[in-house]
Amino acid sequence: MASLRLFTSLLLLLLFISTYNAQNVTLSVYYETLCPYCADFIVNHLVKLFDKGLISIVNLRLVPWGNAVMQRDGTFGCQHGPDECLLNAIEACTIIIYPNVEWHFRFILCVERLTLENKLNEWVNCFDMTRLGTVPIDCYKSGYGNVLEKQYAAETTQLNPPHKFVPWVLVNGQPLQEDFKNFASYVCKAYQGERVPEACQSLPLLPLTNNSLKKATLSNSVCYAKRKTRKP
């Protein structure tokens, strides 16, 4: 209980050093750690925010809950089993402990890359590889990771319209539906500030309206909601 109070106090402290910018476009990504298509999106697409300088106009929100469910006894059921429940909580702790988006994204990118490479058992090495401390593990062991996950569960459940699959990507609260891989074009169009990154000049500017969202072919490129989960 003392550890949980410690991490609650830490959360309040970190709220004062948030990197949120009110003028930026809010990009929210709802995902689960062991969905291979979420991993592919993070490693091969979302990373371009940083590679192309778009992060300067984006408030990136990563929400590691995805298609998990709350069981009646208060535990979690995750689509890809207990390891996913663990890593969802670890990434939630990393996000709150290292609020600088470049720091926590670096760790998440490392874990998701290992997911794609079938090297999941090496995920702990990501703390050393990214030069971040192992405080998120202490956060998880204290029980605070589960507190964060319950908050993410409530947020995901309240999405309107409800998410149909993950990754589920929103720009300023508007879901991109099947066209989530074109998130950069929507971000550039939605940005109203003066610091337009050079990368936006080469992208088609797609408006955030239901009629304009293109219907991409998904096939098996997402993890659908409401499939069987396994209790940890």
N, C-alpha and C positions, 0 to 999 in steps of 0.2 A: 504493500500500500504506500509505503514511503517513497518507493521508486516511482510509482505512478504519480504521486504528488510532485515529485521532482520534474518529471517530464511535462506535467501540466504547467508548472512554473516556467519551464524552458519555452514552451509554446507561446506563452504571453510575452516573454522577452523577445522572441523572434518576430512577433507581429510588428515590432517597431523598426525592423530592418528589412521589411519586405521590399522586393524589387518591382512591385506593381506600379504601372504608369497609366494614369486615367485616360490619357489621349490615345494610347495604343489599342490595337485590335485584340480582343480576347479570343484566343484559340484554345478550346477545351477538347481534350482527347480522353475518352472513356475506353479503357482497355483492361485486359487481364494478362498477367505476366507470361503465361505459358501457351497462350494462343499463338501459333506460328505466324498467323497473318497479322496480328498486332506487332509481333517482333519484326516482321518484314517491313511493316509501315514505319516503325520507329527507326530501324537501322538504315533503311534504304530511301525513305521519303522524308520523314519528319526531321531528320538530321540536317536537311538542306536549309532549314531555318537558320542554322548556325553557319553552315558552309557558305551561304550566299548573303549573309548579313541581314536577313529578314527579321531576326530575333529583335533587332533594334526597334521595330514597330509592333511587336507582339507581346502580349501578356500570355504566356503559355501555362495552361493548367493541365496537369496530368492527374487522372483519377483512376488508380489501380483497383478496380472492383469488377467491372465487366459483367459477365453473366453469372456471377456467384449468387447464392441465395442465403437468406437467414433461416436457419432451422428453428423448430419450435423450442428447442432447449437452449437457444441463444448462440449456438455454434454456427460456423459457416460451412456451406457446401460449395465447393469450387468445381468448375467445369472440367479442369484437368487435374483434379485430385489434391491431396494435402500439400504437396510441394508448391502448388500454385497459391494456396491460401497463405503459406509461409512467406513466399516472395511478394505477394500483394502487400502484406503487412510490412515487410522489410522496406519495400519501395515507398510505402506511405510514410514510414518513419524517416527515410532518407529525404523525402521532399520537405518535411516539416523541420528537420534538424538543419538541413542545408538549404535555406530558402532561395539562395542565389540560383536562378534557373540553370545557369551554365554548369554549376557544380552538381546539382542533383540529376540533371539530364545526362551528364557524363557517366554517372554510375548506372543509371537505368539503361543507357545505351550499351554499356558493357555487359550487363546481365542479359539483355535481349539479344545481343550478338551471340552470346554463348548458347542461348536457347536455339537459335538458328543453326548453330554448329554442333548441336547435340552434345554439349559439354556442360550441362547444367550443374553437375557436381562440383564445378570449379567456381561457382558464383561468388563465394567468399573472397576469392582472389581479387575481385573487382574493387574492393576497398583499397588494396595496395596499388593496383593498377591505375586507379584514379587519384591516388594520394589523399583519399578521404579516410577519416578515422572510422572505427567500428562502433561508434556510438549508436547507430541504428539497430545493431544487434541487441544492445542493452535496452533500447527503447522497446523492441519486440518482447524481450524477456520480462520487462516490467509490466506488460499487459497493455501498454499505451498504443502499441500497433493495432490491437484489436479495437480500441476505442476509436482510432482514426478510421479503421475499416468500416465500423458501424456508421460513422458519419458519411463516408463515401457511399455506403449501401443506401442510406436514406436519400442522398442527393441523386444517385442513379435511378432509384425508384420513382422519384418525382419528375424525371425528364418528361417534357411534353412537346412533341409526341414521344412516347416511350421508345427506347432504343430497340432496334430489331436485331442488331448484331454488333460485334466489336471487330475492329476499332470503329467507334462511333464518334464522329468529329463535328464540332460546332464552331462557327465563326460568329462572334457577338450573339450567341444564343440560338443561332439558326443552324439546324442540322444540315449537313451536306449530303446526307443519305448515301447513295451509291457513288457519288462523285467525290468522295473524301480525298482521293489521291491528288486532286487538283486544288487542294486547300490553299496553296500559295497564291493562285490567281484570285480567289475570293478574298484573301487577306489584303492583297494589294488594292483591290477595288473598294474594300470597306474602309481602308485607312484614309482619314480626313486631315491628317497633319501635313506639315511642310517638309519633314525629313524623309522623303520618298527614297527608298534604297534603289540602287542602280538595277538590281535584279528584277524589280517590278517593270522596268521599261521593256523587257523582252517577253513578258507574260500577257496572255489575253486577260482582260479585266472582266471577271464574271460577277454579275450582280446577285445579291442574296435574295432571290424571290423564288417561291415554290415553282413557278412556271419556267424559270430559267435553269434550274438545276438539271444538269444532264443525267440521264440514266445510264450509268456505266454497267458493263457486263461483269457480274460478280463471280459466277460459277462457284468455285470453292475458295474464294479469296478472303473470306471472313469467317468468324466463329459466330454462329447464330445463337440467339437467346432461346431459353426454354428447352434446352436439351438436357439430358440426364446429367445430374451432378453426383459427385461422390463426397460423402461426408468425411472430414479429416479425423 
